[in-house]
């Protein structure tokens, strides 16, 4: 019996690629050049399964192109699946699976790093040093703010949001408030308080951190109006998805000083980052590296392979989305 043919859209860690080759007939992407829409369409027509990433926009046109689609499973490397038309996939019988769980700590670590970078004005000071403007120890200029006793507001108290809250509360002495659409229990942080609304959280928090999925419901969840609710010395942190924040409104808030700073790992039109945002020194910018440790990327890849193995063994993939 012929082994299933899997097309992989991006370069993966070597142990993941080695496992794929041991189990399937695999077309890898050693050059790591992102697939075009035409190439994604061809891949869906030629492969039994596709292993893709966040950067691959798989819309209804690709899924149903000319009725020639062969692939029956899309194994997504990542948790978010807003780049895949899930409704169309479900309608035409294409299984979509993701890789949750293994990137909780890595992403929470990065969110905590962005909180520290923003509140301590690290980019401002590094830029000044690199420009040769540092003239020695200074007692009063460029001061940041401490975290102990401050309030962290978490929007989306899932696994990553909870992991961040634990770090902030137990490691840095922060009070935690949170908003979640569904009721959640946070037994590991007994003092955590649920905010009645997002607006209430925005007004009360010294740091707001976003941990919600990127979907139509959450697009521009953080609007100009909600940014105006924040304290003038507050900071916004986003390691979720770029379009959760109205980027133009955030730039305006940072330029005017209506909020103190921001830490961003994601952007609305990745990989494009607005020049106006890059010109600011009260924002720390990272290139979507929330899960970027070797250990986590290998674990994510292995989880994607697990989904493929289960599917072709005629079992339900362990992390099937639709």
Beta strands, then each sheet from edge to edge (+ up, - down):
strand 1: 5-8
strand 2: 25-27
strand 3: 49-53
strand 4: 73-77
strand 5: 95-97
strand 6: 151-155
strand 7: 175-179
strand 8: 193-194
strand 9: 207-210
strand 10: 235-238
strand 11: 261-264
strand 12: 283-285
sheet 1: 2+ 1+ 3+ 4+ 5+
sheet 2: 8+ 7+ 6+ 9+ 10+ 11+ 12+
end
